[in-house]
């Protein structure tokens, strides 16, 4: 019977995840309180202003895919299969999902931390994990070229990870003497607050003016001085019946009775110009052309092409950030499998327009070469 028993497989352990049961919610560790509040502010901005959230998701989708080219065809096939089927977090699969989560946090927080999770015996890569910045802390200690990643314990203590080579750290636009990067959304909370204030005011004005309210005035005559209260109650009762009715009814009264609409003399302020000015600030920060977000702003064909070129350069910048992440994962896989093979990471062209431009450039080069050889 003992021969039928299987050894219990040792589970992979994630270094950068901590238990959330006893987490200290008051931020007693130094250097984390401000970062946590700032990150929460950026997430609130994405929830409150949908166009910011839509622009970030648009960037994630436009990044595109990539291929790994190896000198050895067998190694290339095995590495490609691994990248397509590797487990990511709890219920995702493929390095593409890992890169999307990594880039999402990199844009929002300015810093993204991931981990290569090995199997229990350390012989293979079991999964890729996107760590939360609420669970880890980064510090440079004495060496500015060596970043220490520590896990924040429930009691607030920082414990450095045992295997730092398995930690993937990416930052955007580090400031002087700062380990953490700078969020792309920095500077937008003020603009977002103004935009939300205008939208709220517009909604309140529509509640006041759009949802019509009436003022019914009764001016008693000389003979009605003794019956003012009774007449007013009668007018109010009849008016309420008319307004509560689901079918059109006439309101008939005797005496000097006038009906006016509240706010009929005022107009709702035009919010189109100030809203557009604020949206221009948001899109300038996110480098997304307006037409990609459904904004029908007037633009010429040449201007649209220039905006597409600017977006392409932005996407190339983010691809450079992700290329280092992919290389770290591929290098770890090659070492664990005992392979020594040179490889290259080739990203897909961003759009069909790029394919046309590349083909046109190749045609022009061929024509130039032909003319040169003819001379």
C-alpha positions in Angstrom: 0.0 0.0 0.0 2.9 2.3 0.6 3.9 2.0 -3.0 0.6 3.5 -4.1 1.0 6.6 -1.9 2.4 9.6 -3.8 4.6 12.1 -2.3 2.9 15.4 -1.6 4.1 17.9 -4.1 5.7 20.9 -2.4 3.8 24.0 -3.3 5.5 27.1 -4.7 5.9 30.0 -2.3 5.3 33.6 -3.2 7.7 35.9 -1.4 5.9 39.2 -2.0 2.5 38.3 -0.7 1.4 38.7 2.9 -1.6 37.8 4.9 -4.3 40.5 4.9 -5.9 39.3 8.1 -3.8 41.2 10.5 -2.6 44.0 8.3 -1.9 47.3 10.1 -4.1 49.8 8.4 -2.6 52.9 10.0 0.7 52.9 8.0 3.0 53.0 11.0 6.0 52.2 8.9 7.9 55.3 7.8 7.9 56.4 4.2 4.7 54.4 3.3 1.9 56.6 4.5 2.3 59.3 1.8 2.8 56.7 -1.0 -0.3 54.8 0.0 -2.4 57.9 0.1 -1.0 59.0 -3.3 -1.7 55.6 -4.9 -5.3 55.7 -3.5 -5.8 59.1 -4.9 -4.8 57.9 -8.4 -7.1 54.9 -8.2 -10.0 57.2 -7.1 -9.2 59.5 -10.1 -9.5 56.5 -12.4 -12.9 55.6 -10.9 -14.3 59.1 -10.9 -13.1 60.2 -14.4 -13.9 57.4 -16.9 -11.9 58.9 -19.7 -8.6 58.4 -17.7 -9.4 54.8 -17.1 -10.4 54.3 -20.8 -7.1 55.9 -21.9 -5.0 53.6 -19.8 -6.8 50.5 -21.0 -6.4 51.7 -24.6 -2.6 51.9 -24.0 -2.6 48.4 -22.6 -4.4 47.0 -25.7 -2.3 49.0 -28.2 1.0 47.6 -26.8 0.5 44.5 -28.8 2.3 41.1 -28.7 5.8 39.9 -29.2 7.8 36.9 -30.4 11.0 35.4 -29.0 13.5 34.4 -31.7 16.2 32.0 -30.6 19.1 30.5 -32.4 18.0 27.0 -31.5 14.5 26.1 -33.0 13.7 23.6 -30.2 14.5 26.1 -27.5 12.5 28.7 -29.3 9.4 26.4 -29.4 9.7 25.4 -25.8 10.2 28.9 -24.6 7.3 30.2 -26.7 5.0 27.5 -25.2 6.1 28.4 -21.7 5.4 32.1 -22.2 2.0 31.3 -23.6 0.9 28.9 -20.8 2.7 30.1 -17.7 0.4 30.7 -14.8 -0.2 34.3 -13.8 -1.6 35.3 -10.4 -4.6 33.3 -9.3 -6.6 32.6 -12.5 -4.8 34.0 -15.5 -2.5 32.4 -18.0 0.3 33.7 -20.3 2.9 36.3 -19.9 0.7 38.8 -21.8 -1.6 39.0 -18.9 1.3 39.5 -16.5 2.7 42.3 -18.7 -0.8 44.0 -18.8 -1.1 44.0 -15.1 2.5 45.1 -14.7 2.1 48.0 -17.1 -1.2 49.1 -15.6 0.4 49.5 -12.2 3.5 51.1 -13.7 1.4 53.8 -15.4 -0.9 54.4 -12.4 1.6 54.2 -9.6 4.9 54.9 -11.4 6.3 51.6 -9.9 5.4 48.0 -10.5 6.8 44.9 -8.7 6.5 41.4 -10.0 7.9 38.0 -9.0 9.1 34.9 -10.7 7.6 32.1 -8.5 9.6 28.9 -8.6 8.3 25.4 -7.9 8.7 23.9 -4.5 12.0 22.2 -5.6 13.2 25.3 -7.5 13.6 23.3 -10.7 11.1 25.3 -12.9 9.1 28.4 -13.0 5.7 27.7 -11.5 4.0 31.1 -12.0 4.4 34.9 -12.4 3.0 37.1 -9.7 2.1 40.8 -9.8 2.9 42.0 -6.3 0.9 44.8 -4.6 2.8 47.9 -3.5 0.8 47.7 -0.3 2.7 44.5 0.6 6.2 45.5 -0.4 8.6 48.3 0.3 11.6 49.4 -1.8 14.7 51.0 -0.4 18.2 51.8 -1.8 20.0 51.4 1.6 23.6 52.5 1.2 24.1 51.5 -2.4 22.0 53.5 -4.9 22.5 50.9 -7.6 21.1 48.1 -5.4 17.3 48.3 -4.6 16.2 46.1 -1.7 12.7 44.7 -1.9 11.2 44.0 1.5 7.9 42.5 2.5 5.8 44.4 5.0 4.8 42.2 7.8 1.4 42.6 9.6 3.2 44.2 12.5 4.8 46.8 10.2 8.2 45.2 10.2 10.1 45.1 6.8 11.6 41.7 5.9 13.9 41.6 2.9 13.0 38.9 0.4 15.3 35.8 0.4 15.8 35.6 -3.3 16.0 39.1 -4.8 17.0 37.8 -8.2 13.4 36.6 -8.7 11.9 40.0 -8.1 11.0 42.2 -11.1 11.0 46.0 -10.5 10.1 48.6 -13.0 9.9 52.4 -12.4 9.0 55.4 -14.5 10.9 58.7 -14.4 12.6 58.4 -11.0 13.2 61.7 -9.3 16.5 62.5 -7.6 17.2 60.3 -4.5 13.9 58.5 -5.1 13.6 54.7 -5.4 9.9 54.8 -6.4 8.9 56.1 -9.9 6.6 58.9 -10.9 3.0 58.1 -11.9 1.8 59.3 -15.3 -1.3 60.6 -13.5 0.7 63.0 -11.3 -0.8 66.5 -11.7 -4.2 65.2 -12.9 -6.1 65.0 -9.6 -6.5 68.8 -9.6 -7.8 68.8 -13.2 -10.0 65.8 -12.4 -11.5 67.6 -9.4 -12.4 70.6 -11.5 -14.0 68.4 -14.2 -16.0 66.5 -11.6 -17.2 69.8 -10.1 -18.4 71.0 -13.4 -20.2 67.8 -14.1 -21.8 67.8 -10.7 -22.9 71.4 -11.1 -24.4 70.6 -14.6 -26.3 67.7 -13.1 -27.6 69.8 -10.3 -28.7 72.5 -12.7 -30.6 69.9 -14.8 -32.3 68.7 -11.6 -33.4 72.3 -10.9 -34.2 73.5 -14.4 -34.6 70.3 -16.5 -37.0 68.7 -14.0 -39.6 71.5 -14.2 -40.9 72.8 -10.9 -43.8 75.3 -10.7 -44.8 78.2 -8.5 -48.5 78.7 -8.0 -49.4 82.2 -6.7 -52.8 83.2 -5.4 -53.6 86.9 -4.9 -56.8 87.3 -2.9 -59.3 90.0 -3.8 -61.0 92.4 -1.5 -63.9 90.0 -0.9 -61.7 87.0 -0.1 -59.8 88.5 2.9 -61.6 86.2 5.3 -61.1 83.0 3.2 -57.4 83.3 2.2 -56.3 80.1 4.0 -59.2 78.0 2.7 -58.8 79.3 -0.9 -55.0 78.7 -0.8 -55.5 75.1 0.5 -58.1 74.5 -2.2 -55.7 75.7 -4.9 -52.8 73.6 -3.6 -55.0 70.5 -3.4 -56.3 70.9 -6.9 -52.8 71.6 -8.3 -51.4 68.5 -6.5 -54.1 66.4 -8.2 -53.2 67.7 -11.6 -49.4 67.1 -11.1 -49.9 63.6 -9.6 -52.1 62.5 -12.4 -50.6 60.2 -15.0 -52.9 61.6 -17.7 -53.1 65.3 -18.8 -55.6 67.3 -16.7 -56.7 70.9 -16.7 -56.3 73.2 -13.7 -59.3 75.5 -13.3 -59.3 78.2 -10.7 -61.3 81.3 -9.8 -59.6 84.6 -9.0 -56.1 86.0 -9.5 -54.0 82.7 -9.8 -50.7 82.6 -11.7 -48.4 79.7 -12.5 -44.7 80.2 -13.2 -41.9 77.7 -13.9 -39.0 77.9 -11.5 -35.7 78.8 -13.2 -37.4 79.5 -16.6 -35.7 82.9 -16.8 -32.2 81.4 -16.3 -30.1 79.3 -18.7 -27.9 76.4 -17.9 -24.2 77.5 -18.2 -22.5 76.1 -21.3 -20.0 73.6 -20.0 -18.7 72.5 -23.3 -15.7 74.8 -23.5 -14.4 74.4 -19.9 -14.9 70.6 -20.1 -13.0 70.5 -23.4 -10.1 72.5 -21.9 -9.9 70.1 -18.9 -10.1 67.1 -21.2 -7.3 68.5 -23.3 -5.1 68.6 -20.2 -5.9 65.0 -19.4 -5.2 63.8 -22.9 -2.0 65.8 -23.1 -0.8 64.0 -20.0 -1.8 60.5 -21.3 -0.7 61.1 -24.9 -3.8 59.6 -26.4 -5.3 61.1 -29.6 -8.9 62.3 -29.0 -10.4 60.2 -31.8 -9.3 57.0 -30.1 -11.5 57.8 -27.2 -14.6 58.8 -29.2 -14.1 62.5 -28.9 -15.3 64.1 -32.2 -13.0 67.1 -32.1 -12.2 68.8 -35.4 -8.8 67.7 -36.7 -7.2 67.4 -40.2 -5.9 64.2 -41.7 -2.3 65.5 -41.3 -2.9 66.3 -37.6 -4.4 62.8 -37.0 -1.3 61.2 -38.6 1.0 63.3 -36.3 -1.0 62.3 -33.3 -0.7 58.7 -34.3 3.1 59.1 -34.6 3.2 60.6 -31.1 1.2 57.7 -29.7 3.5 55.2 -31.5 6.5 56.8 -29.8 4.8 56.6 -26.4 4.0 52.9 -27.0 7.6 52.2 -28.0 8.7 53.8 -24.7 6.4 51.4 -22.7 7.6 48.5 -24.8 11.2 49.2 -23.8 10.1 49.0 -20.2 8.4 45.7 -20.8 11.3 44.3 -22.8 13.4 44.2 -19.7 10.7 42.4 -17.8 10.4 39.7 -20.6 14.2 39.3 -20.7 14.4 38.7 -17.0 11.7 35.9 -17.2 13.4 34.4 -20.3 16.9 34.4 -18.7 15.5 32.7 -15.6 13.8 30.0 -17.7 17.0 29.4 -19.8 19.1 29.0 -16.7 16.7 26.6 -15.0 16.5 24.5 -18.2 20.3 24.5 -18.7 20.1 26.3 -22.1 22.7 28.7 -23.4 21.0 30.3 -26.4 21.0 33.8 -27.7 17.5 35.2 -28.3 15.8 38.4 -29.5 12.5 39.9 -28.6 10.6 41.2 -31.6 7.4 43.2 -31.0 4.5 43.2 -33.4 3.9 46.3 -35.5 1.5 48.6 -33.6 -1.1 49.1 -36.3 -1.9 48.5 -40.0 -0.8 52.0 -40.7 2.7 51.1 -39.5 2.7 48.1 -42.0 1.8 50.5 -44.8 4.5 53.0 -43.8 7.1 50.3 -43.5 6.2 48.8 -46.9 6.4 52.3 -48.4 9.7 53.0 -46.8 11.1 49.6 -48.1 9.8 50.5 -51.6 11.5 53.9 -51.5 14.8 52.4 -50.4 14.7 49.8 -53.2 14.0 52.5 -55.7 16.9 54.6 -54.4 19.2 51.6 -54.5 18.2 50.8 -58.0 18.9 54.4 -59.2 22.2 54.4 -57.4 23.3 51.1 -59.1 22.1 52.4 -62.4 24.5 55.4 -62.1 
